Amino acid sequence: MNRILPFHAMLRTAFVAAAWAGLAAAAMAQPTTLPESGEPPPAAEPSATGRAALEEAFTRADANADGFLSRDEVARMPAVAARFDELDKNKDGVLSLEEFAAGATAGVN
């Protein structure tokens, strides 16, 4: 039986929240003014540390290790669960690592 102790569940939730907060803070540090060309600046890639933290959060949330996050798997991550439909770009009912990662910095100015 795959039983998660309440303490471990709290740690997992805290870790995921910290990962999202760190990525959001990094995204907010990006310049918000348009370059002289008038084109929006390219989306910033998370640092190697940020990417590793994001992948770790994704892996921990992926309870069945299928490489995707279902609604049930993100239920313990309120920030992600609230935006599930928005993050699920291809509308297949699950979040890929790419969709999850894009959601960490999308729309943050």
C-alpha positions, 0 to 999 in steps of 0.5 A: 500500500502506498501510504504517505504520512501526514508529515511527508504530505506537508513537506511535499506541499511546502516544497511545491509551494516554495518551488512555485514561489521561487519561479514566480519571483524569478519571473517577476525580476525580468524587465517588463518594458518592451525593447525598442523593436516593440516586440515583447521580450522572449520568455525567460528560461528558469535557471538550472537550479529553478528547473531542477526544483521544478522537475523535482516538484513535478516528479514528486507530484506524479504519484503513478510515475506516468510522466503526467499530472492528473487532476487528482495528482495536483489536488494537493497543489492549490495554485496548480489545481486552480489553473489546471484547465488553463495550463492544460494547453492541449486539453488532454486532461493531464499536465506534461512537464512542459505545461507544468513548467510554462505555468510556473512563469506564465502571466507573471509581469 
